[in-house]
Amino acid sequence: MNQTITREEARETAETIRQQIGGKALYMLGAKNFSFDADGSLSFRIRGSKKVNYIKVTLDRGMDLYNMELGKIWGYNYKVVAEETGLYFDMLCTMIEKHSGLYTSL
């Protein structure tokens, strides 16, 4: 079942994802260039990791779980480094730490 959502619902979903990751965690990652897609996914760049510098988190509305894509952008190239599916909100920071090698809390 493919649900269409309004731009406002997509923005709210992306903002919820941002809040669930947490402002302190995003600050520690040096997160920047936040954007959201029509499906409500949140994407952003991070600094300080040699492994990944791009993260995209998408809500699987049917399962009410998150999917995460972590990648590396350099120049005009992009490579997916890791993908995680079926994540609960409290697993987002753990997966970012696992794949980036950076801490999201003190």
Phi and psi in degrees as GROMACS dihedral restraints (atoms count N, CA, C in turn):
[ dihedral_restraints ]
;  ai    aj    ak    al  type     phi  dphi    fc
    3     4     5     6     1  -105.2    20    10
    4     5     6     7     1   109.7    20    10
    6     7     8     9     1   -91.6    20    10
    7     8     9    10     1   137.3    20    10
    9    10    11    12     1   -97.9    20    10
   10    11    12    13     1   139.5    20    10
   12    13    14    15     1  -122.8    20    10
   13    14    15    16     1   155.3    20    10
   15    16    17    18     1   -76.2    20    10
   16    17    18    19     1   165.0    20    10
   18    19    20    21     1   -60.7    20    10
   19    20    21    22     1   -38.4    20    10
   21    22    23    24     1   -65.4    20    10
   22    23    24    25     1   -42.1    20    10
   24    25    26    27     1   -64.5    20    10
   25    26    27    28     1   -38.6    20    10
   27    28    29    30     1   -63.5    20    10
   28    29    30    31     1   -42.6    20    10
   30    31    32    33     1   -64.5    20    10
   31    32    33    34     1   -42.5    20    10
   33    34    35    36     1   -64.4    20    10
   34    35    36    37     1   -39.3    20    10
   36    37    38    39     1   -63.6    20    10
   37    38    39    40     1   -45.5    20    10
   39    40    41    42     1   -62.9    20    10
   40    41    42    43     1   -39.9    20    10
   42    43    44    45     1   -66.3    20    10
   43    44    45    46     1   -36.9    20    10
   45    46    47    48     1   -63.6    20    10
   46    47    48    49     1   -43.0    20    10
   48    49    50    51     1   -59.9    20    10
   49    50    51    52     1   -44.2    20    10
   51    52    53    54     1   -60.9    20    10
   52    53    54    55     1   -42.4    20    10
   54    55    56    57     1   -67.2    20    10
   55    56    57    58     1   -37.0    20    10
   57    58    59    60     1   -71.1    20    10
   58    59    60    61     1   -32.5    20    10
   60    61    62    63     1   -68.2    20    10
   61    62    63    64     1   -43.2    20    10
   63    64    65    66     1   105.3    20    10
   64    65    66    67     1   138.3    20    10
   66    67    68    69     1   -62.3    20    10
   67    68    69    70     1   -39.4    20    10
   69    70    71    72     1   -66.1    20    10
   70    71    72    73     1   -41.8    20    10
   72    73    74    75     1   -63.5    20    10
   73    74    75    76     1   -44.0    20    10
   75    76    77    78     1   -65.1    20    10
   76    77    78    79     1   -37.2    20    10
   78    79    80    81     1   -63.5    20    10
   79    80    81    82     1   -45.3    20    10
   81    82    83    84     1   -65.2    20    10
   82    83    84    85     1   -27.4    20    10
   84    85    86    87     1   -83.7    20    10
   85    86    87    88     1    -9.6    20    10
   87    88    89    90     1    67.5    20    10
   88    89    90    91     1    35.9    20    10
   90    91    92    93     1   -64.8    20    10
   91    92    93    94     1   141.0    20    10
   93    94    95    96     1  -154.9    20    10
   94    95    96    97     1   173.9    20    10
   96    97    98    99     1    55.5    20    10
   97    98    99   100     1    50.5    20    10
   99   100   101   102     1   -70.0    20    10
  100   101   102   103     1   140.0    20    10
  102   103   104   105     1  -151.6    20    10
  103   104   105   106     1   160.7    20    10
  105   106   107   108     1  -130.7    20    10
  106   107   108   109     1   149.7    20    10
  108   109   110   111     1  -100.4    20    10
  109   110   111   112     1   173.9    20    10
  111   112   113   114     1   -62.2    20    10
  112   113   114   115     1   -23.3    20    10
  114   115   116   117     1   -86.6    20    10
  115   116   117   118     1    -1.3    20    10
  117   118   119   120     1    91.7    20    10
  118   119   120   121     1     6.6    20    10
  120   121   122   123     1   -74.5    20    10
  121   122   123   124     1   149.4    20    10
  123   124   125   126     1  -109.1    20    10
  124   125   126   127     1   130.0    20    10
  126   127   128   129     1  -128.9    20    10
  127   128   129   130     1   149.8    20    10
  129   130   131   132     1  -161.4    20    10
  130   131   132   133     1   162.8    20    10
  132   133   134   135     1  -100.1    20    10
  133   134   135   136     1   152.7    20    10
  135   136   137   138     1  -127.6    20    10
  136   137   138   139     1   161.6    20    10
  138   139   140   141     1  -120.3    20    10
  139   140   141   142     1   152.7    20    10
  141   142   143   144     1    99.7    20    10
  142   143   144   145     1    -7.2    20    10
  144   145   146   147     1  -107.5    20    10
  145   146   147   148     1   133.9    20    10
  147   148   149   150     1   -80.8    20    10
  148   149   150   151     1   -17.6    20    10
  150   151   152   153     1   -85.9    20    10
  151   152   153   154     1   -49.8    20    10
  153   154   155   156     1  -136.9    20    10
  154   155   156   157     1   152.0    20    10
  156   157   158   159     1  -139.6    20    10
  157   158   159   160     1     9.1    20    10
  159   160   161   162     1  -139.4    20    10
  160   161   162   163     1   134.5    20    10
  162   163   164   165     1  -134.1    20    10
  163   164   165   166     1   136.2    20    10
  165   166   167   168     1  -130.1    20    10
  166   167   168   169     1   126.0    20    10
  168   169   170   171     1  -117.7    20    10
  169   170   171   172     1   127.1    20    10
  171   172   173   174     1  -124.2    20    10
  172   173   174   175     1   137.8    20    10
  174   175   176   177     1   -85.7    20    10
  175   176   177   178     1   124.3    20    10
  177   178   179   180     1   -85.6    20    10
  178   179   180   181     1    98.7    20    10
  180   181   182   183     1   -63.7    20    10
  181   182   183   184     1   -31.5    20    10
  183   184   185   186     1   -67.7    20    10
  184   185   186   187     1   -39.9    20    10
  186   187   188   189     1   -96.0    20    10
  187   188   189   190     1   -14.9    20    10
  189   190   191   192     1    58.4    20    10
  190   191   192   193     1    40.6    20    10
  192   193   194   195     1  -128.6    20    10
  193   194   195   196     1   166.8    20    10
  195   196   197   198     1  -105.3    20    10
  196   197   198   199     1   150.0    20    10
  198   199   200   201     1  -118.6    20    10
  199   200   201   202     1   143.7    20    10
  201   202   203   204     1  -130.9    20    10
  202   203   204   205     1   134.7    20    10
  204   205   206   207     1  -117.7    20    10
  205   206   207   208     1   128.7    20    10
  207   208   209   210     1  -119.1    20    10
  208   209   210   211     1   132.9    20    10
  210   211   212   213     1  -145.8    20    10
  211   212   213   214     1   178.5    20    10
  213   214   215   216     1  -124.5    20    10
  214   215   216   217     1   124.1    20    10
  216   217   218   219     1  -108.9    20    10
  217   218   219   220     1   130.1    20    10
  219   220   221   222     1  -146.9    20    10
  220   221   222   223     1   125.4    20    10
  222   223   224   225     1    60.4    20    10
  223   224   225   226     1  -126.2    20    10
  225   226   227   228     1  -100.4    20    10
  226   227   228   229     1    12.4    20    10
  228   229   230   231     1  -102.1    20    10
  229   230   231   232     1   150.3    20    10
  231   232   233   234     1  -142.7    20    10
  232   233   234   235     1   134.4    20    10
  234   235   236   237     1  -131.6    20    10
  235   236   237   238     1   128.1    20    10
  237   238   239   240     1   -74.8    20    10
  238   239   240   241     1   122.4    20    10
  240   241   242   243     1   -91.9    20    10
  241   242   243   244     1   -40.3    20    10
  243   244   245   246     1  -154.7    20    10
  244   245   246   247     1   152.1    20    10
  246   247   248   249     1  -133.1    20    10
  247   248   249   250     1   135.0    20    10
  249   250   251   252     1  -124.7    20    10
  250   251   252   253     1   138.2    20    10
  252   253   254   255     1  -128.2    20    10
  253   254   255   256     1   157.8    20    10
  255   256   257   258     1    68.4    20    10
  256   257   258   259     1    41.0    20    10
  258   259   260   261     1   -95.5    20    10
  259   260   261   262     1   138.0    20    10
  261   262   263   264     1   -81.0    20    10
  262   263   264   265     1   160.0    20    10
  264   265   266   267     1   -58.4    20    10
  265   266   267   268     1   -33.1    20    10
  267   268   269   270     1   -79.0    20    10
  268   269   270   271     1     0.1    20    10
  270   271   272   273     1   -99.1    20    10
  271   272   273   274     1    -7.7    20    10
  273   274   275   276     1   -61.2    20    10
  274   275   276   277     1   -50.7    20    10
  276   277   278   279     1   -63.9    20    10
  277   278   279   280     1   -38.3    20    10
  279   280   281   282     1   -60.3    20    10
  280   281   282   283     1   -43.2    20    10
  282   283   284   285     1   -69.9    20    10
  283   284   285   286     1   -36.0    20    10
  285   286   287   288     1   -63.4    20    10
  286   287   288   289     1   -45.1    20    10
  288   289   290   291     1   -61.1    20    10
  289   290   291   292     1   -43.8    20    10
  291   292   293   294     1   -59.1    20    10
  292   293   294   295     1   -44.3    20    10
  294   295   296   297     1   -93.6    20    10
  295   296   297   298     1   -21.6    20    10
  297   298   299   300     1   -96.7    20    10
  298   299   300   301     1   -24.7    20    10
  300   301   302   303     1    79.9    20    10
  301   302   303   304     1     7.5    20    10
  303   304   305   306     1  -105.5    20    10
  304   305   306   307     1   152.6    20    10
  306   307   308   309     1   -87.7    20    10
  307   308   309   310     1   147.7    20    10
  309   310   311   312     1  -112.4    20    10
  310   311   312   313     1     1.1    20    10
  312   313   314   315     1  -152.2    20    10
  313   314   315   316     1   162.5    20    10
